[in-house]
């Protein structure tokens, strides 16, 4: 049976009897509480809607009356003031000053009065106390009226205009332009602070706008200060085109800046959708913006002054917040009931299912090659005994995995490595510790009976660093031969091409050099328990036979072939040639451009018709740090340059000869 089918079988077991009972009880609780919530909502929704509409309409009517009264009062008082000034002779400055002071003292909200009377020109009267109290420059009044020539022209032609002056003064100020006798025009600049109090924040939002769509009054002064205009909103155009002076509707539209901040839809969407289908409302077009339309009760009153309109709205969802609160409480109750049910029904089933699932999960981990598993025994029953036995088995497998190549074993278990050999274009690596025999004798001399433990600890710390370098570069550690390490790239794993595999192999050797440098640097000089380590690394690339070799009782994944033997012999040359990393010509042909290499004397190898070219690897190509020449490398490693003419390695076996002697044979 495949791993996928096994997982499907486990998935079928997960929906236990406890889960079925909880599902049934959950359906009953949800249906019962949901029915109650829907019934209560249906019974109270009509009363809430009527109350909300009445309150919204009354708030709009009251705000409109107060705004209209304030505008009429400002306009009337300004007209009286203008008439009073015009009735005086221009030479009667004291009388004019007294009239002005009296007018501004009686109308402190008015900051300036501007008028043009044919025959007397332009006149501007400024409430100095107003500007002083607001810490503003009174000259701003003159600059403002000078910038409103277009509005003055419209008033001369008979229009009464109400405009927003806040963007100019950065204060809540309005200006009212009205026609005067014989082609004249008047304008009064006044504060809207008192009116803003009637447009306060809350669930009902009120705005006053002029016929041009400018927001004149709002609880959000930022809209007024920035001179927001809503003439492009379909909602505003619908209100202006309506023949009714005041009206209330349920509209679904895009409200733009008129939208209440932080608004959102209800939490019980199905219930709201059913209400939406029952209640009649007019749906207007939305803007060409990716915004969701909002449903609101909208009341408006058109004022009799300057074509202004007061709009008051309340979100449909806000009206039913009481229902939402009840719904939330019912949801909390449902969660509580379900939680208690889960605790009582699921308790005993979990005492069995949880340990079994943990064992199944552990089994899948072992199947994936992960043997270091933590399991806790849940009790002393049968499941507890099974968990304890399974834990002991995983510990045994974890220990056994250290004696074999775990990754290769997992691949073989999955069928990714078939019995038999396959040709692979691989790079083979051998490394060996220099003077290991002498160091072993030194351990025996200093530690006697404890020498074996000391040597193993010393070697294990070294092997840990080396194996990590191999695994980080996608290589496979084949075996440990005493103090030697054999590894290969491009066999069980491949980076995609022989060139990439060869690069990873040489890169791993350079990583070993660096790791060993810092490992030696951390050791104490002269410490007999931790002597310095120098190694030699030999690499060769070629076609090898890779596969599972051995008997029915013992097998291992390894590589064989002439390239393997040559890699081993190249490693032996590192000592006489005084270089820690040597690669063959085949490896150099693949990755020589990626590294700084120094060609060494050619070597005649037994069984080879031609001398073998070998190269010492110094550093990565283009790497500014570290050695750049063979001399610098030997200085770094503490090696002396060899006298090649006197080198004679393994003279008895006649495996290779170095330099000119090899060429002469």
C-alpha angles and dihedrals in degrees: 000000000000124000090249093056090048091054090049090054090052091049090056091056094053094077095074132176090266090057091050092051092049091049092053094047091046091054091050094048095045093048094047097047092040091054091050092049093049092048093050091047092050092050097050102034095084094052092046092051094049092048092047093050093049093048093046093048093046092049090051093048093049093047091048093049093050093045093048092047091050092049093047090048093050092047094046094048091046092051091050090050093049091048091049093051093046091051091059125081113251088238093061093086095154092055092046091049092049092048091049094049091047092049095050092044090054092043105037092163090065111087101181143000121208127183141164117211119183109250095019101057127212122341130184125190117190129199098228093186091056094052092043092052091050092046091238132137111253089215088073088075092061092047091050096052090045088058093052100069092125092054090046090052091052090051091050086057090056106271124132109214132192113195140177113250096175096099089060099044100026086227131101097268131148129194126209119200118192135170119259134204121295095008097314127134136212133201131188125194113204142164120259096200094111092049092049089064089068090052096056126153124269138104087306112068120201128192134176116210135178125230090267092060097252115148105237102171131022140144086240103069090188089073091052094043092051092049096238115195126201100183089120094059115105089216092061094045090050091054094048092049093048114106091214118098092210131009145147127224140169103239132183109202147115107281099185113192089358087071114111111249115252094016118157141165125269124274094235101062099169091053092048091049090054090050089049091054092051102044118074116232139157115247116208129194120274128227122263089263128109092248128127113242116244128219115228141164101239123194122181138181124194111219124223092230124081094335092282120160131202116214123192122182142173126194117251091228091052090059090061098044088115089059090047090052090052090048091051091051090050090050090051089050090049091051091049093050092046091048092053090047091051092051095051099037099037098041100087095034090054091052086066105029097049096057091043092051090048089053091048090049090049090050091053090050091052089048087055092051099260107130101163097090129158116216128173122208108237096202147321097281127102093283091051091052090048091050091050092050092047090051091053090049092052090049090052091049091048091053091045090051090063091061092055137038099273096194092053091047091052091049090050090048090053091050093247090122114050124203112267134042132297129192112250131183095225142159114233124208132197127178132180136185113245117238092002093153092055091047091050090053089050090055090051091048095052103034106026110188091011092055094097094056091046093050093048092049091048093049094044092056088051095045091049091061094044096047091050090056091052095048094046089058095049095257132141123233103223100187148320113246103193103292092348127096125209119194138158140199128210096033116088089004130028133190089214105274140031089251092057092045091050091049091052091050094052090042089054090053091052089048088053090052091052094044091048091048092057092040091056090043090058093052122094115246111250095013104148092201093055113030122178117272128219120181140189122218126199124189132185133172127212148107111307135171111249124188149098110308129182140059136307089270101043130024137166137186109243144140130246135185144090094293088061093053091047092051089053092050092047089054089055089056093062091081100053092037092048096229126121098209124040126174131190126245090255091057092043091053089058102043107008090114091058096058141044103249134179118206113232127202113293118257130218108221124196109258094022119108094203130043113264118238114222132187135204114228111225106170146319113297111260093014107136094193123075132021120341100183137036089252093056090047092054090048090052093049094041094243127145121228109259127239097233095196090062097045114113114165122188092348091176096057094041091213096148144351128209136229127338093353089065091051094050095056 
